[in-house]
């Protein structure tokens, strides 16, 4: 017995030294866990459009991610933060490929992306079925947070966004055009994407509710360069405003060619956040002057500090309007990881995938750059308060950015 006792005591010490942390890190999560070794990084993904005509959106969001990580000194829970980047382009095909590549890496905890709603619709089923989550800084199509498939909803578990829902943006655009500009006859153009088709529909519906008339709704194809046919048809319908919430370069062609279309000389042109890029006015030319754009608008001391950090970290100013949304999305994801992670004595981390989703779903009154964020049951976390109407001028053609904000929903409330 005297010999057995020391052996049992040593075994007890060994269990304490090596086994307790293993017990602490038991995975009880219903859809699985990610285990991160003591010397391994905490990995998050990004699926952004970082090449082609819409790369300004990806660069804008990537900068927001970069600053959020840098402000944590690149560390979380004493582990390096690693960002795995995939190019989702601005298409269904790009979103599908990016999601497949991300889902194949079981160490990815969550994804910031996509930028374009078409890519988001294609990526979401893959990310969701892999037990991961994605937080989009700029998907705005209403369908992505609509869980009613019979009405076109595409929501699946694990989807969140810090971007506004276009149910807000379309209404804001219509209210400005009808109430502030006094315009009464609307024509819209979309490109068949979930983003553009959904946004012009909300604009048209709200415009009618306000008392206006929709005289034309039509579409172009991505890749079209000659817009003369649809512009001639629009001119015959007699609108006083054309709303085309599409991307470059198709948006550039519509704006530029409208100036040469008889009957459209005095028609007001209006786009949305897909054209809220420093490249748009320069590529469009004089036709962009006095054109209106709806899109994200953020102000305040915290945002000014962010812009200073951007200038120091990246240089210049952000090229589009969703950088703060990406910053908020990144911080929300990293905060959620920190909240649910189990940390072993040796630095090993265990993160439950459902626990991570639950933490994000429970987000309430989050003090983001883009406003106070509270996530609903299908992942809409923004309220639409960070929106405004911009006007382009000669200054933007000469390289000034961003353009002047001429109206916000808050002004409308003050005027009531």
C-alpha positions in Angstrom: 0.0 0.0 0.0 2.9 2.4 0.8 4.2 2.0 -2.8 0.7 2.4 -4.3 -0.1 5.7 -2.6 2.8 7.7 -4.2 2.0 6.3 -7.6 -1.7 7.3 -7.2 -0.6 10.7 -6.0 1.7 11.3 -9.0 -1.1 10.1 -11.3 -3.4 12.6 -9.6 -0.9 15.4 -10.2 -0.6 14.4 -13.8 -4.3 14.5 -14.4 -4.5 17.9 -12.9 -1.6 19.1 -15.0 -2.8 17.7 -18.3 -6.4 16.7 -18.0 -8.3 19.5 -16.4 -8.1 21.8 -19.4 -9.3 19.1 -21.6 -12.3 18.7 -19.5 -12.9 22.4 -19.6 -12.8 22.4 -23.4 -15.5 19.8 -24.0 -17.5 20.6 -27.0 -21.3 20.5 -26.3 -22.3 22.7 -29.3 -25.1 21.3 -31.4 -23.5 22.1 -34.7 -19.8 21.6 -33.7 -16.8 23.5 -32.5 -13.6 25.0 -33.8 -10.5 24.1 -31.8 -7.6 26.5 -32.0 -4.2 25.3 -30.8 -2.1 27.4 -28.4 0.1 28.7 -31.1 -2.5 28.9 -33.9 -4.3 32.1 -35.1 -7.9 32.9 -34.7 -9.1 32.9 -38.3 -11.9 34.9 -39.8 -12.8 35.1 -43.5 -13.6 37.8 -45.9 -15.6 37.3 -49.2 -15.3 40.7 -50.9 -15.3 41.9 -54.5 -11.7 42.7 -54.9 -11.2 42.6 -58.6 -13.1 44.0 -61.6 -15.3 47.0 -62.0 -16.7 46.7 -58.4 -13.4 46.3 -56.7 -13.9 49.7 -55.0 -16.5 48.1 -52.8 -14.1 45.3 -51.7 -11.3 47.7 -51.1 -13.6 49.9 -49.0 -14.7 46.9 -46.8 -11.3 45.4 -46.6 -10.0 48.7 -45.1 -12.7 48.6 -42.5 -11.7 45.0 -41.5 -8.0 46.0 -41.5 -8.6 48.9 -39.1 -10.8 46.9 -36.8 -8.0 44.2 -36.5 -5.3 46.8 -36.2 -7.0 48.6 -33.3 -6.8 45.3 -31.4 -3.1 45.1 -32.2 -3.9 42.1 -34.4 -4.6 40.0 -31.3 -7.6 38.3 -29.7 -7.4 36.1 -26.5 -3.6 36.2 -26.9 -3.8 34.7 -30.4 -3.0 36.4 -33.7 -6.0 37.3 -35.8 -5.7 36.0 -39.3 -8.0 37.1 -42.2 -8.5 34.7 -45.0 -9.6 36.6 -48.1 -11.6 35.2 -51.0 -12.7 37.2 -54.1 -16.5 36.9 -54.3 -16.6 39.3 -57.3 -20.1 40.8 -57.6 -21.8 37.8 -59.0 -23.6 34.5 -58.1 -20.7 32.5 -59.5 -18.1 34.5 -57.6 -20.1 34.2 -54.3 -20.5 30.4 -54.8 -16.8 29.8 -55.4 -15.7 32.0 -52.6 -18.0 30.3 -50.2 -16.9 26.8 -51.2 -13.3 27.8 -50.6 -14.1 29.3 -47.2 -16.3 26.4 -46.1 -13.4 24.0 -46.9 -11.3 25.7 -44.2 -12.7 24.4 -40.9 -10.7 26.9 -38.9 -12.7 29.9 -40.2 -15.0 31.1 -37.4 -17.0 33.6 -39.4 -17.0 35.6 -42.6 -17.2 39.3 -43.4 -19.0 39.5 -46.7 -20.3 39.5 -49.3 -20.4 43.0 -50.9 -23.0 42.3 -53.6 -26.4 40.7 -52.9 -26.1 38.4 -55.9 -23.0 37.0 -54.4 -24.6 36.8 -51.0 -27.6 34.8 -52.2 -25.3 32.2 -53.8 -22.8 32.1 -50.9 -25.3 31.8 -48.0 -26.5 28.2 -48.4 -22.9 27.0 -48.5 -21.8 29.0 -45.5 -24.9 28.1 -43.5 -24.7 24.4 -44.2 -21.1 24.5 -43.1 -22.2 25.8 -39.7 -20.4 29.1 -40.2 -21.8 32.6 -40.2 -21.5 35.6 -42.4 -22.0 39.3 -41.7 -22.3 41.5 -44.7 -21.3 45.1 -44.7 -23.1 46.0 -47.9 -25.7 43.3 -49.0 -28.9 45.4 -49.0 -31.4 43.2 -50.9 -34.5 42.7 -48.8 -34.7 39.0 -49.8 -31.6 38.1 -47.8 -33.2 38.7 -44.4 -36.7 37.5 -45.5 -37.4 33.9 -44.3 -40.6 33.6 -46.4 -39.4 31.6 -49.4 -42.9 31.9 -51.0 -42.4 35.6 -51.3 -38.8 35.3 -52.6 -37.0 35.2 -49.2 -33.5 33.6 -49.2 -32.6 33.9 -45.5 -30.8 30.9 -43.9 -29.3 30.5 -40.4 -26.0 32.2 -39.9 -26.7 35.3 -41.9 -26.4 38.9 -40.5 -25.7 42.3 -42.0 -24.7 45.7 -40.7 -25.8 47.3 -44.0 -29.2 48.8 -44.2 -32.1 46.9 -45.8 -33.2 48.4 -49.1 -36.7 48.6 -47.7 -35.2 51.7 -46.0 -33.0 53.0 -48.8 -35.7 52.7 -51.5 -38.2 54.6 -49.3 -35.6 57.3 -48.5 -34.9 57.8 -52.2 -38.6 58.1 -53.0 -39.3 60.5 -50.2 -36.5 62.8 -51.3 -37.5 62.7 -55.0 -41.2 63.3 -54.3 -41.3 65.5 -51.2 -38.0 67.5 -51.5 -37.5 67.8 -55.3 -41.2 67.8 -56.2 -40.8 65.2 -58.9 -43.9 63.2 -59.8 -43.1 60.9 -62.8 -40.6 58.1 -62.2 -38.7 55.7 -64.5 -36.5 53.0 -63.1 -33.8 50.8 -64.5 -32.3 47.6 -62.9 -29.8 45.0 -64.1 -31.6 41.8 -63.0 -29.6 41.5 -59.8 -31.4 40.9 -56.4 -29.9 44.2 -55.2 -31.0 46.4 -58.2 -34.3 44.8 -58.9 -35.4 44.8 -55.2 -34.3 48.4 -54.7 -36.0 49.9 -57.7 -39.2 48.0 -56.7 -39.2 49.6 -53.2 -38.5 53.0 -54.7 -41.4 52.6 -57.2 -43.8 51.3 -54.6 -43.1 54.1 -52.2 -43.2 56.7 -54.9 -46.7 55.6 -55.8 -47.8 55.6 -52.1 -46.6 59.2 -51.8 -48.8 60.2 -54.8 -46.3 59.9 -57.7 -46.6 58.0 -61.0 -44.3 55.3 -62.3 -44.2 55.7 -66.0 -41.5 53.1 -66.9 -39.7 50.1 -65.3 -37.2 48.3 -67.3 -33.9 46.4 -67.2 -30.5 46.3 -68.9 -28.0 43.4 -68.8 -24.7 43.3 -67.0 -22.2 44.0 -69.7 -24.4 46.2 -71.9 -22.7 49.3 -73.2 -25.2 50.8 -75.7 -28.1 52.1 -73.6 -29.8 54.1 -76.4 -32.8 51.7 -76.9 -33.9 51.8 -73.3 -33.2 55.5 -72.9 -35.3 56.3 -76.0 -38.1 54.2 -74.6 -37.9 56.1 -71.3 -37.9 59.4 -73.1 -41.2 58.5 -74.8 -42.7 57.7 -71.3 -42.1 61.3 -70.2 -40.5 60.9 -66.7 -39.0 63.8 -64.7 -36.6 61.4 -62.8 -34.8 58.2 -63.7 -33.7 56.0 -60.8 -31.0 53.4 -61.7 -29.6 51.6 -58.7 -27.0 49.6 -60.5 -23.2 49.3 -60.6 -20.3 50.5 -62.8 -19.8 50.5 -65.7 -23.4 50.1 -66.8 -24.4 53.1 -64.6 -21.8 55.2 -66.2 -23.2 54.4 -69.7 -26.7 55.2 -68.7 -25.8 58.6 -67.2 -23.5 59.6 -70.0 -25.8 58.5 -72.8 -28.9 60.1 -71.2 -27.4 63.5 -71.9 -27.5 62.7 -75.6 -31.0 61.3 -75.7 -33.7 63.7 -77.0 -36.3 64.3 -74.4 -34.1 63.6 -71.4 -32.2 66.8 -71.3 -33.9 68.1 -68.2 -34.6 64.8 -66.5 -33.2 64.3 -63.0 -30.8 61.4 -62.6 -30.6 59.4 -59.4 -28.5 56.3 -58.5 -27.8 54.4 -55.3 -24.9 53.1 -53.2 -23.8 50.9 -56.1 -22.5 54.0 -57.8 -21.3 55.8 -54.6 -17.7 55.4 -55.7 -15.0 58.0 -56.4 -14.5 56.4 -59.8 -18.1 57.0 -61.0 -18.1 60.8 -61.6 -14.7 60.8 -63.2 -15.6 57.9 -65.6 -19.0 59.4 -66.4 -18.0 63.0 -67.1 -20.2 66.1 -67.2 -23.4 64.0 -67.2 -22.7 63.2 -63.6 -23.0 66.8 -62.4 -26.1 67.4 -60.4 -26.9 63.7 -60.2 -28.2 62.4 -56.9 -27.0 59.2 -55.1 -28.7 57.5 -52.2 -26.3 55.7 -49.8 -24.6 55.4 -46.4 -24.1 58.6 -44.5 -22.2 58.6 -41.2 -21.1 61.5 -39.1 -19.7 62.2 -35.6 -16.5 62.3 -33.6 -16.0 58.5 -33.6 -16.3 58.4 -37.4 -13.8 61.3 -37.7 -11.4 59.3 -35.6 -12.0 56.3 -37.9 -11.2 58.4 -41.0 -8.0 59.6 -39.3 -7.1 56.0 -38.7 -7.8 55.2 -42.3 -5.5 57.9 -43.5 -2.8 56.8 -41.2 -3.2 53.0 -41.8 -4.2 53.0 -45.5 -3.8 56.5 -46.9 -6.3 58.9 -48.3 -10.1 58.5 -47.9 -12.3 55.4 -48.3 -13.3 54.8 -51.9 -17.0 53.9 -51.2 -19.6 54.1 -48.5 -19.5 50.8 -46.5 -16.2 50.9 -44.8 -17.7 51.7 -41.4 -20.2 48.9 -41.9 -17.3 46.4 -42.4 -15.6 47.9 -39.3 -18.7 47.3 -37.2 -19.2 43.8 -38.6 -15.6 42.8 -37.8 -15.9 44.1 -34.3 -19.2 42.4 -33.7 -17.7 39.1 -34.9 -14.6 39.4 -32.8 -16.5 40.5 -29.7 -18.8 37.4 -30.1 -15.8 35.1 -30.4 -14.4 36.6 -27.2 -17.7 36.2 -25.5 -18.3 32.5 -26.2 -14.7 31.1 -26.4 -13.6 28.5 -23.9 -9.9 29.0 -23.1 -7.7 26.3 -21.8 -4.8 26.7 -19.4 -2.4 26.1 -22.2 -4.0 28.7 -24.5 -6.1 26.3 -26.5 -9.4 27.8 -27.6 -12.7 26.1 -28.3 -15.5 28.0 -30.0 -19.0 26.6 -30.5 -20.4 27.5 -33.9 -24.0 27.7 -32.7 -22.9 29.6 -29.6 -21.3 32.1 -31.9 -24.4 32.5 -34.0 -26.5 32.9 -30.8 -24.2 35.6 -29.5 -24.6 37.6 -32.7 -28.3 37.0 -32.8 -28.5 38.4 -29.2 -26.7 41.7 -30.3 -28.7 44.6 -28.8 -27.9 48.3 -28.6 -24.4 47.7 -30.0 -22.6 51.1 -30.2 -21.3 50.9 -33.8 -19.9 53.6 -36.0 -23.0 53.2 -38.2 -25.4 53.7 -35.3 -26.9 51.6 -32.6 -27.2 48.0 -33.9 -29.7 45.4 -32.7 -30.0 42.2 -34.7 -33.5 40.8 -35.4 -34.4 37.1 -35.9 -33.2 37.0 -39.5 -30.0 39.1 -39.1 -31.0 42.6 -39.9 -28.9 44.6 -37.5 -29.1 48.1 -38.9 -32.0 50.5 -38.5 -31.5 52.6 -41.7 -30.5 55.6 -39.7 -27.1 55.9 -41.5 -28.5 57.0 -44.9 -28.4 60.2 -46.9 -28.8 61.7 -50.3 -25.6 63.0 -52.0 -25.2 65.3 -55.0 -22.3 65.2 -57.5 -20.6 68.3 -58.7 -17.6 69.5 -60.7 -15.5 69.0 -57.6 -16.1 65.2 -57.7 -15.2 65.1 -61.4 -11.9 66.8 -60.4 -11.2 64.1 -57.8 -12.9 65.4 -54.6 -14.4 62.7 -52.5 -16.9 62.2 -50.8 -19.6 64.3 -52.3 -21.9 66.7 -50.4 -24.8 65.4 -48.4 -27.9 67.4 -49.2 -30.6 65.5 -47.2 -31.0 62.9 -44.6 -34.1 61.1 -43.1 -33.3 63.0 -39.8 -33.9 66.3 -41.6 -37.3 65.0 -42.7 -38.2 64.2 -39.1 -37.1 67.7 -38.0 -39.3 69.3 -40.7 -42.4 67.4 -39.6 
